[in-house]
Amino acid sequence: MLTAVYKSKKKADTFLFVEKRDDFSKVPEPLMATFGQPHYVMIINLAKRHHLGGSDLETVKSALTDQGYYLQLPPPEQNLLSELRKQNGADSD
């Protein structure tokens, strides 16, 4: 299963996987507007991969099959102040 991978210039560490290179016909217009002009990164064969760096391989394959694209978002930023407060017992739940 080949997929083309694009990165967003508007959103850091955000990638869009599509079934065919330069074919964004299945990607909703609001998503494309938010993503911005796609910057081509590479074509990868998902059938020969055992894992992907930032996403679950089976989730990516399923999204490509079901909807024709997959959007990989960066992990949420960790609130270091909140974590420190929890470690020191300053926040009580």
C-alpha positions in Angstrom: 0.0 0.0 0.0 1.7 3.2 -1.2 1.0 6.5 0.3 2.2 10.0 -0.3 3.2 12.0 2.7 3.1 15.8 3.0 4.0 18.2 5.8 2.2 21.4 6.7 4.0 24.7 6.5 1.3 26.3 8.7 1.2 23.6 11.5 4.5 22.3 12.9 4.9 18.5 13.0 1.6 18.0 11.1 1.6 15.5 8.2 -1.0 14.4 5.7 -1.0 11.0 4.2 -2.9 10.5 0.9 -3.4 7.6 -1.4 -1.9 9.2 -4.5 0.7 11.9 -4.9 -0.9 15.3 -5.4 -4.4 14.0 -5.2 -6.2 15.8 -2.4 -9.7 15.2 -3.8 -10.8 13.2 -0.7 -9.4 15.6 1.8 -12.2 18.0 3.1 -11.7 21.6 2.1 -11.8 23.0 5.6 -8.9 20.6 6.5 -6.9 21.7 3.5 -7.4 25.4 4.4 -6.1 24.8 7.9 -3.3 22.5 6.7 -2.1 25.1 4.2 -0.1 24.4 1.0 1.1 20.8 1.3 4.8 20.3 1.0 5.7 16.9 -0.5 7.9 14.8 1.8 8.0 11.2 0.4 6.1 8.2 -0.8 6.2 5.2 1.5 5.0 1.6 1.1 3.0 0.9 4.3 2.9 -2.8 3.4 6.6 -3.1 4.0 6.6 -1.1 7.3 6.2 -2.6 10.8 5.6 0.8 12.5 5.5 4.5 11.8 7.3 7.1 13.9 4.3 9.2 15.1 1.2 7.2 14.3 -0.2 3.7 14.6 0.4 1.9 11.3 -3.0 0.1 11.3 -4.8 3.3 12.1 -3.1 5.0 9.1 -3.9 2.1 6.8 -7.6 2.0 8.0 -8.0 5.8 7.5 -6.5 5.6 4.0 -8.9 2.7 3.1 -12.0 4.3 4.6 -11.6 8.0 3.9 -8.7 8.3 1.5 -6.4 10.3 3.8 -4.9 10.4 7.3 -3.9 13.5 9.3 -1.0 13.0 11.7 -1.0 15.6 14.4 1.9 16.3 16.8 1.5 15.0 20.4 0.0 17.5 22.8 2.4 19.8 24.5 3.1 18.8 28.1 2.3 21.5 30.6 5.5 21.4 32.6 4.3 23.8 35.3 1.2 21.6 35.9 3.4 18.5 36.1 5.7 20.1 38.6 2.8 21.2 40.7 1.4 17.6 40.7 4.7 16.2 41.7 5.0 18.6 44.6 1.5 18.0 45.8 0.4 21.6 45.0 -2.5 20.4 42.8 -5.1 18.2 44.5 -7.8 16.4 42.6 
